[in-house]
Amino acid sequence: MIDVIEGKTHSVDVFDLEDYQKFIHCQTIDIVSRTIGDREYEIICDDEGLSKRPALVSAVNNNGQPMLVGNLIVMGNSGGDEDMHEISFDEIQHLKKHFMHVVTKGSGPIHHYTLLCDVEFI
């Protein structure tokens, strides 16, 4: 999980819709397929994240353009068969190569969090 609200990346156990809503801090989730680097992943995100303030960007493409906002749960994809699975150690290592540490300062306190880079539409 990439938690931009708390500024952490960590593993979570998700069993049902309520778990997704709790971890992502939302009511309406969306599941999107994206490539990160050269691999495909399923990403569970806040479907209404852009309407929240602040809308913290959590994923950008190769050109630095925002792709997703808010907390993300990243799942593996078994070769494009549309079945999500828990990400493997190898997939975690791959994702870490695409993390960037971000520091923001608005009108409030300084906020540190992890940004997921090289996220592209499939």
C-alpha positions as CSV (number, residue, x, y, z in Angstrom):
1,M,0.0,0.0,0.0
2,I,1.1,3.5,-0.8
3,D,-0.3,5.7,1.9
4,V,0.1,9.3,0.9
5,I,-2.0,10.5,3.8
6,E,0.3,9.0,6.5
7,G,3.4,9.1,4.4
8,K,4.1,5.4,4.5
9,T,4.4,2.3,2.3
10,H,3.4,-0.9,3.9
11,S,1.7,-4.3,3.4
12,V,-2.0,-4.6,4.2
13,D,-4.4,-7.6,4.4
14,V,-7.5,-6.9,2.5
15,F,-10.5,-9.3,2.6
16,D,-13.5,-7.3,1.5
17,L,-14.8,-3.9,0.2
18,E,-14.8,-2.4,3.7
19,D,-11.1,-3.1,4.0
20,Y,-10.3,-1.3,0.8
21,Q,-12.4,1.6,1.9
22,K,-10.8,1.8,5.3
23,F,-7.2,1.7,4.0
24,I,-7.8,4.0,1.0
25,H,-10.0,6.4,3.1
26,C,-12.8,6.5,0.7
27,Q,-16.4,5.3,-0.1
28,T,-16.0,4.5,-3.8
29,I,-13.0,2.5,-5.0
30,D,-11.9,2.0,-8.6
31,I,-9.6,-0.8,-9.9
32,V,-7.4,0.2,-12.7
33,S,-4.8,-1.7,-14.8
34,R,-1.6,0.1,-15.3
35,T,2.0,-0.7,-16.3
36,I,4.7,0.4,-13.9
37,G,8.0,0.2,-15.8
38,D,7.7,-3.0,-17.9
39,R,5.2,-4.9,-15.7
40,E,1.4,-4.8,-15.4
41,Y,-0.3,-4.2,-12.0
42,E,-3.8,-3.8,-10.7
43,I,-4.2,-0.6,-8.6
44,I,-7.1,0.0,-6.2
45,C,-7.6,3.7,-5.7
46,D,-10.1,6.3,-4.6
47,D,-12.6,6.9,-7.4
48,E,-13.3,10.4,-6.1
49,G,-9.8,11.3,-5.0
50,L,-9.6,14.4,-7.2
51,S,-12.5,16.0,-5.3
52,K,-10.7,15.8,-2.0
53,R,-8.5,18.5,-0.6
54,P,-5.7,18.3,-0.6
55,A,-5.6,16.0,-3.6
56,L,-2.2,14.3,-3.1
57,V,-0.8,12.9,-6.3
58,S,0.3,9.4,-5.7
59,A,1.3,8.2,-9.2
60,V,2.8,9.9,-12.2
61,N,3.7,8.8,-15.7
62,N,7.0,9.0,-17.5
63,N,6.5,12.7,-18.2
64,G,5.7,13.6,-14.6
65,Q,2.0,14.0,-15.4
66,P,-0.4,12.9,-12.5
67,M,-2.0,9.5,-13.1
68,L,-3.6,8.8,-9.7
69,V,-4.3,10.6,-6.4
70,G,-4.8,9.5,-2.8
71,N,-3.9,6.2,-1.2
72,L,-3.2,3.2,-3.5
73,I,-3.2,-0.5,-3.0
74,V,-1.1,-2.2,-5.6
75,M,-1.9,-5.8,-6.5
76,G,-0.1,-8.2,-8.9
77,N,-1.6,-9.3,-12.2
78,S,-1.1,-12.8,-13.4
79,G,0.0,-12.1,-17.0
80,G,-2.9,-10.0,-17.9
81,D,-5.6,-12.6,-17.0
82,E,-7.5,-9.9,-15.0
83,D,-7.1,-11.9,-11.8
84,M,-5.5,-9.9,-9.0
85,H,-3.1,-11.6,-6.6
86,E,-1.0,-10.6,-3.7
87,I,2.2,-9.1,-4.9
88,S,5.3,-11.2,-4.8
89,F,8.7,-10.3,-3.3
90,D,10.0,-9.9,-6.8
91,E,7.1,-7.5,-7.7
92,I,7.8,-5.5,-4.5
93,Q,11.4,-5.1,-5.5
94,H,10.4,-4.0,-8.9
95,L,8.0,-1.4,-7.5
96,K,10.6,0.0,-5.2
97,K,12.7,1.0,-8.3
98,H,9.8,3.3,-9.2
99,F,9.4,5.1,-5.9
100,M,10.3,8.7,-5.3
101,H,10.2,10.5,-2.0
102,V,8.2,13.7,-2.2
103,V,8.1,16.7,0.2
104,T,5.2,19.2,-0.1
105,K,4.6,22.4,1.7
106,G,1.3,24.2,1.4
107,S,-0.4,26.5,3.9
108,G,0.0,23.7,6.5
109,P,2.9,21.6,7.8
110,I,5.5,20.0,5.6
111,H,4.2,16.6,4.3
112,H,6.5,13.7,3.2
113,Y,5.3,10.7,1.2
114,T,6.2,8.2,-1.5
115,L,5.2,8.8,-5.1
116,L,4.9,5.9,-7.6
117,C,6.6,6.8,-10.9
118,D,6.5,5.5,-14.5
119,V,2.8,4.6,-14.3
120,E,1.2,4.3,-17.7
121,F,-2.1,3.4,-19.3
122,I,-2.2,-0.1,-20.8
